[in-house]
Amino acid sequence: MTENYEVVVVGGGAAGLSAALVLGRSRRRTLVIDAGEPRNAPSAHMQGYLSRDGMSPAEFLAAGRAEIARYGVELVQDRVVDARKDTGFTLVLAGGRAVRARRLVIATGLRDELPDVPGLAERFGRDVLHCPYCHGWEMRDLPTGVLATSPLSVHQALMVTQWSKDVRLFLHRVDEAELTDQDLRRLAAAGVAVVPGEVAELVVTDDRLTGVRLAGGTSGGGAVHDRAVLYAAPRAVPNNELLVKLGADMHDTPFGSYPVIDERGLTSVPGLWAAGNASGFSEQVVNAVSRGYRAGAAINAELLMTDLDAAVGV
């Protein structure tokens, strides 16, 4: 049997739970489908969210799930394996369940593909980081490294100097010739040391990052640079499969392919909405919550007006 809902939200992170909270409080029959793979799971805490600064991501999600449950929103841990658009949306879940929805919110976020450096993945979210706004205060004044994954890493290295004045930019597989004269002048002015040569591995002592080892045969000759923190920009891979399958118009960015949406989060497909990192790369938790709230409120209003228009024959 296919179960009917007014709204189905795919993705139970900050954006999805926020949309579901608004919809539940609006007395809409709502289902959240969550695969249970939050992007920020490796982090012990999240920052910059007023009144929630320092809360663990797991605690934040648990609080959100408890809140939506108070308003009758259902949550199932499962994965969507098929989807189609007709008068509404029909979704088939990995567990065999089929559900229909008048409106669909995609809040599936993105996943991080980390640079292939031995030891890096194991430290990610601890002392290998990607965002100084998320972790800079906690790592302030420590010997800091930035692993270059592209010439854009210069910007990351410059930003990090707001939190530490001992910063080294490890060029890794980026050729120094790719840096502009302006890049080099800014790095020098900020006191960032540029270290050529490929990074071979991270050095860990007593479960703490203590150094970055260069590969032998480079100008570093296998030297170890003492570092307590390393910033590394992952490759962002949007979880956009459902959006593509349902025919949403997409646009390419330096950080992946995202749906074309209006200011509320509505895609080019009627009834299909996107929120959080499913809608764009730079959605921190606080931004994702805002996006979800906006989508939930807009969907409730749209459903109300659609039903009223049908009642009066418009």
C-alpha positions in Angstrom: 0.0 0.0 0.0 1.1 3.5 -0.7 0.8 5.9 2.2 -0.3 9.5 1.5 1.2 12.6 3.1 0.8 16.3 2.4 4.6 16.8 2.5 7.5 14.5 2.5 11.0 15.8 3.5 14.0 13.8 2.3 16.9 14.4 4.7 16.7 14.8 8.4 19.5 17.3 9.0 19.1 20.9 10.1 17.3 22.1 7.0 14.9 19.1 6.8 14.0 19.1 10.5 13.4 22.9 10.3 11.0 22.5 7.4 9.3 19.6 9.1 8.9 21.6 12.3 7.1 24.5 10.6 4.9 22.0 8.6 4.0 20.0 11.7 3.1 23.2 13.6 1.0 24.1 10.5 -0.9 20.8 11.0 0.3 19.3 7.8 0.7 15.5 7.7 4.5 15.3 7.2 7.0 12.5 6.9 10.8 12.9 7.2 12.9 10.3 5.5 16.5 10.3 6.9 19.4 8.0 5.9 21.2 8.8 9.1 24.4 10.1 7.6 24.8 13.7 8.7 27.7 15.6 7.1 28.9 17.1 10.4 28.9 13.8 12.3 32.8 13.8 12.8 32.6 17.1 14.6 32.3 17.2 18.4 30.6 20.6 18.4 29.1 23.2 16.1 29.7 26.9 16.5 28.2 30.3 15.5 24.6 29.3 16.1 23.2 31.8 18.6 22.0 30.0 21.8 23.4 26.7 20.5 27.1 27.6 20.3 29.2 24.6 21.2 26.4 22.1 21.1 27.3 18.7 19.6 25.7 17.9 16.2 24.2 14.7 17.6 22.6 16.5 20.5 21.2 19.2 18.1 19.6 16.6 15.8 18.2 14.7 18.8 16.6 17.9 20.0 15.1 18.5 16.6 13.7 15.1 16.2 12.0 15.4 19.6 10.5 18.7 18.6 9.0 17.6 15.4 7.5 14.5 17.1 5.5 16.8 19.4 3.6 18.0 16.4 2.9 14.6 14.9 5.6 14.6 12.2 6.7 11.1 11.4 10.4 10.2 10.9 11.7 7.0 9.4 15.4 6.1 9.0 15.5 4.8 5.4 16.7 5.8 2.0 14.8 6.7 -1.2 15.6 4.4 -4.0 13.1 5.6 -6.6 11.0 8.7 -7.2 8.6 9.9 -9.8 6.5 13.0 -10.5 2.9 12.8 -11.5 0.1 14.8 -9.9 2.3 14.7 -6.8 5.4 12.6 -6.0 5.7 8.9 -5.4 8.8 7.7 -3.5 9.9 4.1 -3.0 12.1 3.4 0.0 14.9 0.9 0.4 12.8 -0.9 3.1 10.1 -1.5 0.5 7.7 1.2 1.7 6.0 3.5 -0.8 4.8 7.0 0.0 3.0 9.7 -1.9 3.3 13.4 -1.2 1.6 16.5 -2.6 4.8 18.5 -2.0 8.4 17.2 -1.7 11.4 18.9 0.1 14.9 17.6 -0.8 17.3 18.4 2.1 19.8 15.6 1.4 22.9 17.9 1.8 26.3 17.0 0.5 29.2 14.8 1.3 32.9 15.6 1.6 35.6 13.9 -0.5 38.8 14.4 1.3 42.3 14.8 -0.2 44.1 11.5 -0.4 46.7 12.1 2.3 47.5 9.2 4.7 46.1 10.0 8.2 43.9 12.9 7.1 40.5 11.2 7.0 41.0 9.8 10.5 41.6 13.3 11.9 38.8 15.1 10.0 36.6 17.1 12.3 39.1 16.9 15.1 42.4 18.7 14.3 42.0 18.4 10.5 39.4 21.0 9.7 37.8 22.9 6.8 36.1 26.0 8.2 37.8 28.5 10.5 34.4 30.0 11.4 33.4 26.6 12.7 36.6 25.8 14.6 39.0 28.7 14.5 38.3 30.0 18.0 39.0 26.6 19.5 42.2 26.3 17.6 43.4 29.9 18.0 47.1 30.6 18.3 48.2 27.0 17.5 50.7 26.2 14.8 48.5 25.9 11.8 48.8 24.4 8.4 46.7 24.7 5.3 46.7 21.9 2.7 46.4 23.4 -0.8 43.9 21.6 -3.0 43.8 24.3 -5.6 45.0 27.9 -6.0 41.8 28.9 -4.2 43.5 27.5 -1.0 45.4 30.8 -0.8 42.2 32.5 0.3 41.7 29.8 3.1 45.3 30.4 4.3 44.8 34.1 4.4 41.5 33.7 6.4 43.1 31.4 8.9 45.6 34.1 9.9 42.7 35.8 11.8 43.0 33.0 14.3 46.7 32.1 14.3 49.8 34.0 13.2 51.8 30.8 12.7 50.4 29.6 9.4 52.1 27.5 6.7 50.5 26.9 3.3 51.5 23.4 2.1 51.3 23.5 -1.7 51.1 19.7 -2.0 50.2 19.1 -5.6 49.6 22.8 -6.5 52.4 24.3 -8.6 53.8 27.5 -7.1 53.6 29.0 -10.6 49.8 28.8 -10.3 49.8 31.5 -7.6 49.5 35.0 -8.8 51.8 37.9 -7.8 48.9 39.3 -5.7 48.6 35.9 -3.9 52.2 35.9 -3.0 52.2 39.5 -1.9 49.2 38.9 0.3 50.6 35.7 1.8 53.9 37.5 2.6 52.0 40.4 4.2 50.0 38.0 6.3 53.1 36.2 7.4 52.1 32.9 5.8 55.0 30.7 5.0 54.6 28.9 1.6 55.9 25.3 1.7 56.4 23.7 -1.7 56.4 19.9 -2.1 53.9 17.1 -1.8 52.6 16.1 1.6 53.3 12.5 2.3 51.4 12.0 5.5 50.2 13.4 8.8 52.2 12.8 12.0 50.0 11.8 15.0 51.3 11.4 18.5 49.1 10.3 21.4 46.0 10.8 19.3 47.0 14.4 18.4 48.2 15.9 15.2 51.8 16.9 15.8 53.2 17.4 12.3 53.0 17.3 8.5 55.5 15.2 6.7 56.6 16.0 3.2 57.5 13.4 0.6 61.1 12.6 0.1 62.8 14.0 -3.0 61.1 17.4 -2.7 62.7 20.6 -1.5 61.5 19.5 2.0 63.3 16.2 1.6 60.8 14.4 3.8 61.0 17.0 6.5 58.4 17.2 9.2 56.8 20.5 9.9 55.4 20.8 13.5 51.7 21.6 13.2 48.8 21.1 15.6 46.0 22.0 13.2 45.6 21.4 9.5 42.9 23.0 7.3 42.0 21.1 4.2 39.2 21.9 1.8 37.3 18.8 0.8 35.7 18.4 -2.6 32.0 19.0 -2.1 29.7 16.4 -3.7 26.0 17.4 -3.6 23.6 14.6 -3.0 21.5 15.8 -5.9 20.4 12.4 -7.4 16.7 12.9 -6.6 16.6 16.4 -7.9 18.2 15.3 -11.2 15.9 12.3 -11.5 12.8 14.4 -10.9 13.9 16.9 -13.7 14.9 19.9 -11.7 17.0 22.5 -13.7 20.5 22.5 -12.4 23.4 24.9 -12.6 27.1 24.2 -12.2 29.3 25.9 -9.6 32.9 25.5 -8.6 31.5 23.4 -5.7 29.2 21.1 -7.6 25.9 21.1 -9.4 22.9 22.6 -7.5 19.2 23.2 -8.4 18.0 26.5 -9.8 15.7 27.8 -7.0 13.7 30.9 -6.2 14.2 32.8 -2.9 11.9 30.4 -1.1 13.7 27.2 -2.3 11.2 26.2 -5.1 12.9 24.4 -8.0 11.8 24.4 -11.6 9.6 21.4 -10.9 6.2 22.4 -9.5 5.9 21.2 -5.9 9.6 20.3 -5.6 11.7 22.3 -3.1 15.3 22.2 -2.0 16.8 23.4 1.3 20.1 23.4 3.1 23.2 22.1 1.3 21.0 20.4 -1.3 20.3 24.0 -2.5 23.8 25.4 -2.3 27.3 24.9 -1.0 27.7 27.6 1.7 24.8 26.7 4.0 26.1 26.5 7.6 23.7 24.9 10.2 22.2 28.3 11.0 21.6 29.1 7.3 20.2 25.6 6.7 17.7 26.0 9.5 16.6 29.3 8.0 16.2 27.8 4.5 14.2 25.0 5.9 11.9 27.3 7.8 11.3 29.4 4.7 10.5 26.4 2.6 8.1 25.0 5.2 6.2 28.3 5.6 6.0 28.8 1.8 4.7 25.2 1.2 2.0 25.6 3.9 0.8 28.8 2.3 0.9 27.3 -1.2 -1.1 24.2 -0.1 -3.7 26.4 1.6 -4.2 28.7 -1.4 -4.3 25.7 -3.8 -7.1 24.1 -1.8 -9.1 27.3 -1.4 -8.8 28.0 -5.2 -10.0 24.4 -5.9 -13.0 24.9 -3.5 -14.1 28.1 -5.3 -13.4 26.6 -8.8 -10.5 28.8 -9.7 
